[in-house]
Amino acid sequence: MRLIIQDPRRPFTLLLVAAVLLGVVAFSFFCQRGGFLDVESQAFLLNYTSGRSVLERIFDVARNDWNCYQARELSYAIDLLDAKFIQASAAAGFLHFLSLSHYLFLFAIGWLHLFFMRRYFPEVPFWVSLGLLLTYFTTPSSLIASFFRSSKILVGFFLYLLVWVSFFETGRWRWDKKNSRHLIPLLLGIFFTCLLMTLADRQGFFFCCALALIFAAAAWLYREARWYWLCGTCLAVAAVNTVYNLYLGPALIYSINGYLPDFSFQNMRFLYSFEGLSLHTIVGRVIRSLFLLGETVSFYFGSVGVFWGLAVMAGVLFYLFRKDRQREGWLSLFGMSLLFGMSLILVFRAPYLLWIEHKLVYYWIPTNSIILFGSSLVVADLIKRKIISGMLPAYFLSACVVLNLAQLPLHYRAYTSAESHFAAPSQAANELRDCVRQKRLPVEAFGLTHREKSVCNKLRG
């Protein structure tokens, strides 16, 4: 922290970073042309801007999640703020359908990245740190952000904070018994951060369990006390979240809105029942799950193709296992296996996630946070060991950023194409905006669906 404050160029650097990141975001605004409201988003916006009490709106899984209960009410509270911001923007004459929380947490992740890189890797040139951040900022998951749900960007933020604190900040702590009074509040901070992540989305619960497994593996590899404590903390969070998911959340929903949520969406029978699926289908989905993970990495590093993404992952493992980093290599391999497992679960649970519109955005934001963390560590290690100079990763990352930006309009076109699930609402976005702006005309004068007409009336005020 002191190094950042004492940097004489800090005001200029901050302005430069802000200008670059805002420029990237402005480019995404231009490509999205104000965004659009999906059918689900229209229902969310109507509920969040209704006249009911705040608690009634937040604890209403029937309207906020189509009754697919997932115990992520924290994200509903943030979604409510997003909806109110859209409503306030329309009243002020600046009509859009973009998520404010998405961009705020995106910038928060950016600040965390630059802070931790400066704190733990001062030998990494600033331009390299910024390049690492810009690759994250220019992925389609980061820049395509129409109003939908804040759950994944929340998980991405909490997860990024947790991995830095767990793997680096805790290395500065004293883990002997005499220091227990100091350790308890620090571990409580990790506990509540992880708990918030689980209350934001079910992916947050998955990553909480994944972190527990990784910490258990680290405890076995390193035999250090901190990994046992961290593993226990994550397991405690998983237990508390399970209690909330099964008992407290439904009780709150019932007491506030008078009904019990439907748990069928959380049914995991698909993991052990392949009834009706041929061997060819099962093997095909396993391969597609691996390709899906490779494609996510590819979208991060220039969108060159799925095999490029898989090659990047293989290259990282090859480097770690060759350069006296075997323990880090095993942990990385284990972490990649868990990500592949998550991809496998998602594909078997919801094959529609293989559609191009779902490959590009939303679901992979937390995974991108992990890629940002991992790529930062690999580049920092390469520079620290003087295997490469700072200029080589700067050139490589610059090329990735240029490719990401060049392909963003193509990604958005694919996201809203005629083959996309979002084709109809994206095509109706201009008509809906005209309806909101032209208040003198009745909503019936516009070719909108019944729900879109309700949204128009709501945003007209």
One Martini backbone bead per residue (centre of mass of N, CA, C, O) as a GRO file, in nm:
protein
  461
    1MET     BB    1   0.058   0.062  -0.021
    2ARG     BB    2   0.301   0.258   0.009
    3LEU     BB    3   0.400   0.238  -0.284
    4ILE     BB    4   0.157   0.377  -0.409
    5ILE     BB    5   0.164   0.648  -0.251
    6GLN     BB    6   0.483   0.709  -0.335
    7ASP     BB    7   0.407   0.744  -0.620
    8PRO     BB    8   0.462   1.023  -0.819
    9ARG     BB    9   0.258   0.908  -1.064
   10ARG     BB   10  -0.025   0.841  -0.955
   11PRO     BB   11  -0.228   1.050  -1.069
   12PHE     BB   12  -0.163   0.987  -1.365
   13THR     BB   13  -0.214   0.682  -1.353
   14LEU     BB   14  -0.510   0.692  -1.266
   15LEU     BB   15  -0.609   0.853  -1.510
   16LEU     BB   16  -0.516   0.655  -1.724
   17VAL     BB   17  -0.668   0.406  -1.632
   18ALA     BB   18  -0.950   0.532  -1.636
   19ALA     BB   19  -0.947   0.609  -1.937
   20VAL     BB   20  -0.907   0.326  -2.054
   21LEU     BB   21  -1.148   0.180  -1.919
   22LEU     BB   22  -1.365   0.380  -2.016
   23GLY     BB   23  -1.310   0.335  -2.315
   24VAL     BB   24  -1.392   0.038  -2.320
   25VAL     BB   25  -1.680   0.081  -2.214
   26ALA     BB   26  -1.769   0.274  -2.439
   27PHE     BB   27  -1.738   0.062  -2.659
   28SER     BB   28  -1.959  -0.122  -2.543
   29PHE     BB   29  -2.188   0.079  -2.569
   30PHE     BB   30  -2.174   0.104  -2.875
   31CYS     BB   31  -2.221  -0.198  -2.944
   32GLN     BB   32  -2.505  -0.214  -2.773
   33ARG     BB   33  -2.694   0.036  -2.787
   34GLY     BB   34  -2.818   0.012  -2.473
   35GLY     BB   35  -2.940  -0.249  -2.507
   36PHE     BB   36  -3.156  -0.507  -2.359
   37LEU     BB   37  -3.466  -0.691  -2.291
   38ASP     BB   38  -3.540  -0.963  -2.174
   39VAL     BB   39  -3.798  -1.144  -2.074
   40GLU     BB   40  -3.691  -1.174  -1.788
   41SER     BB   41  -3.604  -0.877  -1.741
   42GLN     BB   42  -3.884  -0.757  -1.757
   43ALA     BB   43  -3.992  -0.897  -1.502
   44PHE     BB   44  -3.785  -0.788  -1.306
   45LEU     BB   45  -3.835  -0.485  -1.345
   46LEU     BB   46  -4.134  -0.486  -1.259
   47ASN     BB   47  -4.083  -0.588  -0.971
   48TYR     BB   48  -3.858  -0.379  -0.869
   49THR     BB   49  -4.073  -0.125  -0.952
   50SER     BB   50  -4.274  -0.175  -0.757
   51GLY     BB   51  -4.494  -0.107  -0.467
   52ARG     BB   52  -4.360  -0.291  -0.298
   53SER     BB   53  -4.172  -0.405  -0.080
   54VAL     BB   54  -3.848  -0.484  -0.056
   55LEU     BB   55  -3.878  -0.773   0.060
   56GLU     BB   56  -4.090  -0.872  -0.144
   57ARG     BB   57  -3.900  -0.840  -0.392
   58ILE     BB   58  -3.655  -1.012  -0.301
   59PHE     BB   59  -3.849  -1.259  -0.170
   60ASP     BB   60  -3.923  -1.345  -0.502
   61VAL     BB   61  -3.876  -1.622  -0.686
   62ALA     BB   62  -4.111  -1.621  -0.890
   63ARG     BB   63  -4.009  -1.341  -1.028
   64ASN     BB   64  -3.675  -1.364  -1.012
   65ASP     BB   65  -3.672  -1.713  -1.098
   66TRP     BB   66  -3.918  -1.878  -1.192
   67ASN     BB   67  -3.913  -2.066  -0.928
   68CYS     BB   68  -3.587  -2.112  -0.914
   69TYR     BB   69  -3.442  -2.208  -0.649
   70GLN     BB   70  -3.100  -2.059  -0.518
   71ALA     BB   71  -3.020  -1.877  -0.278
   72ARG     BB   72  -2.985  -1.546  -0.419
   73GLU     BB   73  -3.082  -1.270  -0.270
   74LEU     BB   74  -2.847  -1.076  -0.295
   75SER     BB   75  -2.880  -1.031  -0.604
   76TYR     BB   76  -3.164  -0.906  -0.588
   77ALA     BB   77  -3.079  -0.646  -0.445
   78ILE     BB   78  -2.899  -0.551  -0.681
   79ASP     BB   79  -3.113  -0.565  -0.905
   80LEU     BB   80  -3.291  -0.346  -0.788
   81LEU     BB   81  -3.084  -0.119  -0.831
   82ASP     BB   82  -3.067  -0.149  -1.135
   83ALA     BB   83  -3.366  -0.090  -1.196
   84LYS     BB   84  -3.371   0.193  -1.065
   85PHE     BB   85  -3.157   0.311  -1.253
   86ILE     BB   86  -3.311   0.278  -1.515
   87GLN     BB   87  -3.553   0.448  -1.425
   88ALA     BB   88  -3.390   0.709  -1.362
   89SER     BB   89  -3.267   0.742  -1.644
   90ALA     BB   90  -3.533   0.774  -1.796
   91ALA     BB   91  -3.627   1.029  -1.635
   92ALA     BB   92  -3.349   1.185  -1.738
   93GLY     BB   93  -3.314   1.089  -2.062
   94PHE     BB   94  -3.131   0.809  -2.016
   95LEU     BB   95  -3.175   0.543  -2.208
   96HIS     BB   96  -3.136   0.207  -2.079
   97PHE     BB   97  -3.021  -0.168  -2.039
   98LEU     BB   98  -2.797  -0.152  -1.816
   99SER     BB   99  -2.557  -0.263  -1.579
  100LEU     BB  100  -2.422  -0.113  -1.310
  101SER     BB  101  -2.299  -0.338  -1.130
  102HIS     BB  102  -2.115  -0.463  -1.337
  103TYR     BB  103  -1.920  -0.215  -1.365
  104LEU     BB  104  -1.849  -0.172  -1.070
  105PHE     BB  105  -1.725  -0.462  -1.023
  106LEU     BB  106  -1.522  -0.443  -1.248
  107PHE     BB  107  -1.361  -0.206  -1.117
  108ALA     BB  108  -1.305  -0.349  -0.850
  109ILE     BB  109  -1.131  -0.570  -0.972
  110GLY     BB  110  -0.923  -0.378  -1.091
  111TRP     BB  111  -0.824  -0.262  -0.824
  112LEU     BB  112  -0.734  -0.526  -0.697
  113HIS     BB  113  -0.528  -0.601  -0.906
  114LEU     BB  114  -0.336  -0.354  -0.884
  115PHE     BB  115  -0.285  -0.376  -0.584
  116PHE     BB  116  -0.170  -0.673  -0.566
  117MET     BB  117   0.054  -0.643  -0.775
  118ARG     BB  118   0.206  -0.417  -0.620
  119ARG     BB  119   0.236  -0.574  -0.347
  120TYR     BB  120   0.366  -0.868  -0.472
  121PHE     BB  121   0.470  -0.744  -0.782
  122PRO     BB  122   0.687  -0.493  -0.834
  123GLU     BB  123   0.850  -0.616  -1.091
  124VAL     BB  124   0.601  -0.558  -1.247
  125PRO     BB  125   0.505  -0.386  -1.486
  126PHE     BB  126   0.250  -0.178  -1.528
  127TRP     BB  127   0.173  -0.256  -1.825
  128VAL     BB  128   0.127  -0.552  -1.759
  129SER     BB  129  -0.097  -0.524  -1.550
  130LEU     BB  130  -0.286  -0.374  -1.745
  131GLY     BB  131  -0.298  -0.596  -1.960
  132LEU     BB  132  -0.427  -0.810  -1.781
  133LEU     BB  133  -0.683  -0.640  -1.728
  134LEU     BB  134  -0.773  -0.592  -2.028
  135THR     BB  135  -0.836  -0.883  -2.097
  136TYR     BB  136  -1.069  -0.893  -1.896
  137PHE     BB  137  -1.233  -0.640  -2.000
  138THR     BB  138  -1.249  -0.764  -2.321
  139THR     BB  139  -1.445  -0.961  -2.266
  140PRO     BB  140  -1.765  -1.049  -2.330
  141SER     BB  141  -1.849  -1.082  -2.024
  142SER     BB  142  -1.769  -0.779  -1.956
  143LEU     BB  143  -1.908  -0.601  -2.212
  144ILE     BB  144  -2.174  -0.770  -2.197
  145ALA     BB  145  -2.443  -0.577  -2.010
  146SER     BB  146  -2.726  -0.644  -1.980
  147PHE     BB  147  -3.002  -0.662  -1.806
  148PHE     BB  148  -3.028  -0.925  -1.547
  149ARG     BB  149  -2.776  -1.035  -1.352
  150SER     BB  150  -2.549  -1.008  -1.060
  151SER     BB  151  -2.437  -1.285  -0.962
  152LYS     BB  152  -2.164  -1.334  -1.126
  153ILE     BB  153  -2.013  -1.068  -1.053
  154LEU     BB  154  -2.017  -1.119  -0.754
  155VAL     BB  155  -1.855  -1.378  -0.757
  156GLY     BB  156  -1.607  -1.263  -0.904
  157PHE     BB  157  -1.531  -1.064  -0.678
  158PHE     BB  158  -1.513  -1.249  -0.427
  159LEU     BB  159  -1.316  -1.453  -0.553
  160TYR     BB  160  -1.079  -1.262  -0.610
  161LEU     BB  161  -1.038  -1.179  -0.318
  162LEU     BB  162  -0.996  -1.464  -0.195
  163VAL     BB  163  -0.742  -1.562  -0.352
  164TRP     BB  164  -0.551  -1.342  -0.261
  165VAL     BB  165  -0.581  -1.371   0.044
  166SER     BB  166  -0.525  -1.681   0.070
  167PHE     BB  167  -0.239  -1.697  -0.100
  168PHE     BB  168  -0.105  -1.417   0.033
  169GLU     BB  169  -0.203  -1.268   0.289
  170THR     BB  170  -0.179  -1.523   0.484
  171GLY     BB  171   0.140  -1.533   0.463
  172ARG     BB  172   0.160  -1.283   0.686
  173TRP     BB  173   0.060  -1.461   0.900
  174ARG     BB  174   0.026  -1.581   1.219
  175TRP     BB  175  -0.017  -1.949   1.314
  176ASP     BB  176  -0.003  -1.943   1.605
  177LYS     BB  177  -0.157  -1.973   1.911
  178LYS     BB  178  -0.077  -1.682   2.021
  179ASN     BB  179  -0.249  -1.553   1.753
  180SER     BB  180  -0.565  -1.608   1.774
  181ARG     BB  181  -0.692  -1.325   1.824
  182HIS     BB  182  -0.601  -1.225   1.536
  183LEU     BB  183  -0.718  -1.455   1.347
  184ILE     BB  184  -1.024  -1.458   1.389
  185PRO     BB  185  -1.105  -1.189   1.240
  186LEU     BB  186  -0.975  -1.273   0.969
  187LEU     BB  187  -1.145  -1.532   0.925
  188LEU     BB  188  -1.417  -1.386   0.935
  189GLY     BB  189  -1.372  -1.227   0.679
  190ILE     BB  190  -1.360  -1.475   0.497
  191PHE     BB  191  -1.629  -1.598   0.577
  192PHE     BB  192  -1.817  -1.357   0.483
  193THR     BB  193  -1.722  -1.341   0.194
  194CYS     BB  194  -1.799  -1.634   0.122
  195LEU     BB  195  -2.097  -1.612   0.201
  196LEU     BB  196  -2.173  -1.395  -0.004
  197MET     BB  197  -2.106  -1.570  -0.248
  198THR     BB  198  -2.329  -1.791  -0.187
  199LEU     BB  199  -2.571  -1.566  -0.189
  200ALA     BB  200  -2.539  -1.490  -0.505
  201ASP     BB  201  -2.478  -1.803  -0.591
  202ARG     BB  202  -2.426  -2.134  -0.683
  203GLN     BB  203  -2.139  -2.083  -0.779
  204GLY     BB  204  -2.045  -1.987  -0.504
  205PHE     BB  205  -2.076  -2.263  -0.371
  206PHE     BB  206  -1.885  -2.414  -0.553
  207PHE     BB  207  -1.629  -2.236  -0.491
  208CYS     BB  208  -1.623  -2.296  -0.195
  209CYS     BB  209  -1.576  -2.602  -0.227
  210ALA     BB  210  -1.326  -2.577  -0.409
  211LEU     BB  211  -1.149  -2.430  -0.203
  212ALA     BB  212  -1.153  -2.652   0.008
  213LEU     BB  213  -1.007  -2.860  -0.173
  214ILE     BB  214  -0.753  -2.691  -0.232
  215PHE     BB  215  -0.670  -2.652   0.065
  216ALA     BB  216  -0.639  -2.953   0.121
  217ALA     BB  217  -0.417  -2.997  -0.090
  218ALA     BB  218  -0.220  -2.786   0.033
  219ALA     BB  219  -0.192  -2.924   0.307
  220TRP     BB  220  -0.061  -3.184   0.186
  221LEU     BB  221   0.180  -3.035   0.033
  222TYR     BB  222   0.279  -2.813   0.276
  223ARG     BB  223   0.214  -2.837   0.585
  224GLU     BB  224   0.018  -2.593   0.667
  225ALA     BB  225  -0.194  -2.435   0.883
  226ARG     BB  226  -0.357  -2.240   0.697
  227TRP     BB  227  -0.501  -2.455   0.519
  228TYR     BB  228  -0.676  -2.576   0.740
  229TRP     BB  229  -0.826  -2.316   0.814
  230LEU     BB  230  -0.939  -2.252   0.531
  231CYS     BB  231  -1.092  -2.512   0.491
  232GLY     BB  232  -1.275  -2.483   0.743
  233THR     BB  233  -1.407  -2.217   0.660
  234CYS     BB  234  -1.543  -2.319   0.397
  235LEU     BB  235  -1.705  -2.547   0.531
  236ALA     BB  236  -1.867  -2.359   0.715
  237VAL     BB  237  -2.002  -2.203   0.487
  238ALA     BB  238  -2.142  -2.445   0.353
  239ALA     BB  239  -2.317  -2.510   0.600
  240VAL     BB  240  -2.465  -2.240   0.629
  241ASN     BB  241  -2.582  -2.232   0.341
  242THR     BB  242  -2.748  -2.492   0.369
  243VAL     BB  243  -2.934  -2.385   0.587
  244TYR     BB  244  -3.042  -2.154   0.421
  245ASN     BB  245  -3.143  -2.313   0.174
  246LEU     BB  246  -3.340  -2.521   0.339
  247TYR     BB  247  -3.463  -2.305   0.570
  248LEU     BB  248  -3.434  -1.991   0.590
  249GLY     BB  249  -3.517  -1.897   0.309
  250PRO     BB  250  -3.803  -2.028   0.294
  251ALA     BB  251  -3.905  -1.887   0.554
  252LEU     BB  252  -3.882  -1.598   0.446
  253ILE     BB  253  -4.063  -1.631   0.199
  254TYR     BB  254  -4.315  -1.716   0.358
  255SER     BB  255  -4.336  -1.469   0.558
  256ILE     BB  256  -4.345  -1.249   0.317
  257ASN     BB  257  -4.517  -1.418   0.059
  258GLY     BB  258  -4.673  -1.709   0.126
  259TYR     BB  259  -4.445  -1.919   0.012
  260LEU     BB  260  -4.288  -2.199  -0.122
  261PRO     BB  261  -4.026  -2.307  -0.273
  262ASP     BB  262  -3.882  -2.459  -0.554
  263PHE     BB  263  -3.638  -2.740  -0.569
  264SER     BB  264  -3.608  -2.870  -0.860
  265PHE     BB  265  -3.356  -2.710  -0.974
  266GLN     BB  266  -3.158  -2.866  -0.756
  267ASN     BB  267  -3.157  -3.116  -0.902
  268MET     BB  268  -2.895  -3.397  -0.923
  269ARG     BB  269  -2.967  -3.661  -1.094
  270PHE     BB  270  -2.798  -3.613  -1.360
  271LEU     BB  271  -2.520  -3.723  -1.239
  272TYR     BB  272  -2.643  -4.049  -1.212
  273SER     BB  273  -2.846  -4.013  -1.465
  274PHE     BB  274  -2.866  -4.159  -1.817
  275GLU     BB  275  -3.145  -4.167  -1.905
  276GLY     BB  276  -3.177  -4.160  -2.263
  277LEU     BB  277  -2.865  -4.176  -2.305
  278SER     BB  278  -2.621  -4.210  -2.507
  279LEU     BB  279  -2.293  -4.268  -2.540
  280HIS     BB  280  -2.249  -4.052  -2.753
  281THR     BB  281  -2.375  -3.820  -2.586
  282ILE     BB  282  -2.193  -3.833  -2.339
  283VAL     BB  283  -1.919  -3.799  -2.480
  284GLY     BB  284  -1.994  -3.534  -2.623
  285ARG     BB  285  -2.036  -3.365  -2.360
  286VAL     BB  286  -1.755  -3.398  -2.247
  287ILE     BB  287  -1.608  -3.265  -2.484
  288ARG     BB  288  -1.770  -2.998  -2.476
  289SER     BB  289  -1.679  -2.916  -2.194
  290LEU     BB  290  -1.382  -2.886  -2.266
  291PHE     BB  291  -1.428  -2.683  -2.498
  292LEU     BB  292  -1.571  -2.470  -2.326
  293LEU     BB  293  -1.323  -2.402  -2.158
  294GLY     BB  294  -1.138  -2.331  -2.398
  295GLU     BB  295  -1.322  -2.102  -2.505
  296THR     BB  296  -1.304  -1.920  -2.258
  297VAL     BB  297  -0.998  -1.874  -2.283
  298SER     BB  298  -1.008  -1.762  -2.570
  299PHE     BB  299  -1.185  -1.510  -2.509
  300TYR     BB  300  -0.950  -1.391  -2.335
  301PHE     BB  301  -0.711  -1.459  -2.578
  302GLY     BB  302  -0.856  -1.338  -2.873
  303SER     BB  303  -1.051  -1.547  -3.009
  304VAL     BB  304  -0.906  -1.796  -3.182
  305GLY     BB  305  -0.985  -2.069  -3.019
  306VAL     BB  306  -1.022  -2.364  -2.856
  307PHE     BB  307  -0.723  -2.472  -2.898
  308TRP     BB  308  -0.592  -2.225  -2.778
  309GLY     BB  309  -0.707  -2.253  -2.494
  310LEU     BB  310  -0.589  -2.537  -2.439
  311ALA     BB  311  -0.292  -2.453  -2.487
  312VAL     BB  312  -0.269  -2.255  -2.255
  313MET     BB  313  -0.322  -2.458  -2.030
  314ALA     BB  314  -0.092  -2.654  -2.106
  315GLY     BB  315   0.139  -2.445  -2.082
  316VAL     BB  316   0.113  -2.391  -1.781
  317LEU     BB  317   0.166  -2.681  -1.686
  318PHE     BB  318   0.440  -2.718  -1.820
  319TYR     BB  319   0.584  -2.492  -1.667
  320LEU     BB  320   0.534  -2.584  -1.372
  321PHE     BB  321   0.663  -2.881  -1.409
  322ARG     BB  322   0.960  -2.752  -1.508
  323LYS     BB  323   0.998  -2.504  -1.262
  324ASP     BB  324   0.982  -2.589  -0.959
  325ARG     BB  325   0.630  -2.620  -0.955
  326GLN     BB  326   0.474  -2.882  -0.873
  327ARG     BB  327   0.268  -2.795  -0.660
  328GLU     BB  328   0.140  -2.579  -0.837
  329GLY     BB  329   0.071  -2.776  -1.063
  330TRP     BB  330  -0.126  -2.955  -0.904
  331LEU     BB  331  -0.318  -2.727  -0.825
  332SER     BB  332  -0.385  -2.639  -1.113
  333LEU     BB  333  -0.493  -2.908  -1.212
  334PHE     BB  334  -0.716  -2.924  -1.001
  335GLY     BB  335  -0.858  -2.659  -1.076
  336MET     BB  336  -0.916  -2.736  -1.372
  337SER     BB  337  -1.087  -2.985  -1.299
  338LEU     BB  338  -1.309  -2.825  -1.154
  339LEU     BB  339  -1.390  -2.656  -1.399
  340PHE     BB  340  -1.465  -2.898  -1.571
  341GLY     BB  341  -1.681  -3.000  -1.376
  342MET     BB  342  -1.862  -2.752  -1.402
  343SER     BB  343  -1.904  -2.775  -1.706
  344LEU     BB  344  -2.033  -3.056  -1.695
  345ILE     BB  345  -2.274  -2.984  -1.519
  346LEU     BB  346  -2.393  -2.764  -1.703
  347VAL     BB  347  -2.435  -2.942  -1.957
  348PHE     BB  348  -2.615  -3.163  -1.819
  349ARG     BB  349  -2.821  -2.961  -1.696
  350ALA     BB  350  -2.771  -2.736  -1.955
  351PRO     BB  351  -2.732  -2.758  -2.291
  352TYR     BB  352  -2.788  -2.450  -2.370
  353LEU     BB  353  -2.489  -2.354  -2.292
  354LEU     BB  354  -2.388  -2.414  -2.599
  355TRP     BB  355  -2.485  -2.166  -2.683
  356ILE     BB  356  -2.354  -1.876  -2.792
  357GLU     BB  357  -2.492  -1.674  -2.588
  358HIS     BB  358  -2.381  -1.848  -2.333
  359LYS     BB  359  -2.074  -1.850  -2.394
  360LEU     BB  360  -2.015  -1.534  -2.380
  361VAL     BB  361  -2.192  -1.492  -2.113
  362TYR     BB  362  -2.209  -1.467  -1.753
  363TYR     BB  363  -2.123  -1.772  -1.655
  364TRP     BB  364  -1.788  -1.687  -1.692
  365ILE     BB  365  -1.697  -1.468  -1.490
  366PRO     BB  366  -1.559  -1.629  -1.256
  367THR     BB  367  -1.354  -1.772  -1.440
  368ASN     BB  368  -1.213  -1.508  -1.528
  369SER     BB  369  -1.101  -1.445  -1.247
  370ILE     BB  370  -0.913  -1.692  -1.245
  371ILE     BB  371  -0.754  -1.618  -1.499
  372LEU     BB  372  -0.642  -1.354  -1.392
  373PHE     BB  373  -0.490  -1.475  -1.157
  374GLY     BB  374  -0.319  -1.691  -1.306
  375SER     BB  375  -0.183  -1.507  -1.522
  376SER     BB  376  -0.044  -1.321  -1.318
  377LEU     BB  377   0.139  -1.537  -1.185
  378VAL     BB  378   0.288  -1.637  -1.436
  379VAL     BB  379   0.408  -1.368  -1.531
  380ALA     BB  380   0.551  -1.298  -1.265
  381ASP     BB  381   0.736  -1.550  -1.264
  382LEU     BB  382   0.880  -1.501  -1.534
  383ILE     BB  383   1.000  -1.227  -1.448
  384LYS     BB  384   1.138  -1.305  -1.179
  385ARG     BB  385   1.320  -1.534  -1.338
  386LYS     BB  386   1.410  -1.410  -1.620
  387ILE     BB  387   1.277  -1.547  -1.880
  388ILE     BB  388   1.140  -1.269  -1.920
  389SER     BB  389   1.043  -0.976  -2.024
  390GLY     BB  390   0.817  -0.718  -2.002
  391MET     BB  391   0.758  -0.687  -2.316
  392LEU     BB  392   0.638  -0.957  -2.407
  393PRO     BB  393   0.364  -0.954  -2.248
  394ALA     BB  394   0.278  -0.678  -2.355
  395TYR     BB  395   0.247  -0.765  -2.651
  396PHE     BB  396   0.059  -1.005  -2.611
  397LEU     BB  397  -0.170  -0.851  -2.460
  398SER     BB  398  -0.221  -0.641  -2.678
  399ALA     BB  399  -0.316  -0.842  -2.891
  400CYS     BB  400  -0.556  -0.950  -2.728
  401VAL     BB  401  -0.707  -0.682  -2.696
  402VAL     BB  402  -0.743  -0.619  -2.996
  403LEU     BB  403  -0.897  -0.879  -3.064
  404ASN     BB  404  -1.128  -0.840  -2.864
  405LEU     BB  405  -1.228  -0.567  -2.980
  406ALA     BB  406  -1.266  -0.655  -3.279
  407GLN     BB  407  -1.482  -0.897  -3.184
  408LEU     BB  408  -1.717  -0.769  -3.029
  409PRO     BB  409  -1.923  -0.707  -3.256
  410LEU     BB  410  -1.944  -1.008  -3.336
  411HIS     BB  411  -2.046  -1.112  -3.068
  412TYR     BB  412  -2.302  -0.935  -3.055
  413ARG     BB  413  -2.424  -1.042  -3.314
  414ALA     BB  414  -2.443  -1.338  -3.214
  415TYR     BB  415  -2.611  -1.271  -2.953
  416THR     BB  416  -2.850  -1.126  -3.166
  417SER     BB  417  -2.925  -1.325  -3.357
  418ALA     BB  418  -3.155  -1.526  -3.515
  419GLU     BB  419  -3.033  -1.786  -3.348
  420SER     BB  420  -3.097  -1.644  -3.096
  421HIS     BB  421  -3.271  -1.609  -2.799
  422PHE     BB  422  -3.233  -1.269  -2.832
  423ALA     BB  423  -3.361  -1.162  -3.095
  424ALA     BB  424  -3.637  -1.033  -3.028
  425PRO     BB  425  -3.559  -0.827  -2.795
  426SER     BB  426  -3.335  -0.682  -2.961
  427GLN     BB  427  -3.531  -0.586  -3.194
  428ALA     BB  428  -3.732  -0.435  -2.974
  429ALA     BB  429  -3.562  -0.206  -2.842
  430ASN     BB  430  -3.625   0.043  -3.019
  431GLU     BB  431  -3.931   0.036  -2.979
  432LEU     BB  432  -3.918   0.070  -2.671
  433ARG     BB  433  -3.770   0.340  -2.668
  434ASP     BB  434  -3.982   0.494  -2.829
  435CYS     BB  435  -4.212   0.450  -2.628
  436VAL     BB  436  -4.079   0.601  -2.388
  437ARG     BB  437  -4.029   0.880  -2.536
  438GLN     BB  438  -4.330   0.874  -2.669
  439LYS     BB  439  -4.572   0.979  -2.458
  440ARG     BB  440  -4.813   1.074  -2.651
  441LEU     BB  441  -4.823   0.790  -2.728
  442PRO     BB  442  -4.963   0.504  -2.733
  443VAL     BB  443  -4.864   0.180  -2.676
  444GLU     BB  444  -5.041   0.061  -2.916
  445ALA     BB  445  -4.855   0.200  -3.149
  446PHE     BB  446  -4.674  -0.042  -3.075
  447GLY     BB  447  -4.484  -0.343  -3.148
  448LEU     BB  448  -4.570  -0.495  -2.862
  449THR     BB  449  -4.578  -0.664  -2.601
  450HIS     BB  450  -4.736  -0.682  -2.311
  451ARG     BB  451  -4.478  -0.655  -2.135
  452GLU     BB  452  -4.348  -0.419  -2.290
  453LYS     BB  453  -4.577  -0.222  -2.227
  454SER     BB  454  -4.533  -0.227  -1.920
  455VAL     BB  455  -4.247  -0.115  -1.932
  456CYS     BB  456  -4.314   0.149  -2.070
  457ASN     BB  457  -4.500   0.257  -1.848
  458LYS     BB  458  -4.290   0.248  -1.622
  459LEU     BB  459  -4.069   0.441  -1.770
  460ARG     BB  460  -4.257   0.688  -1.806
  461GLY     BB  461  -4.410   0.738  -1.506
   0.00000   0.00000   0.00000
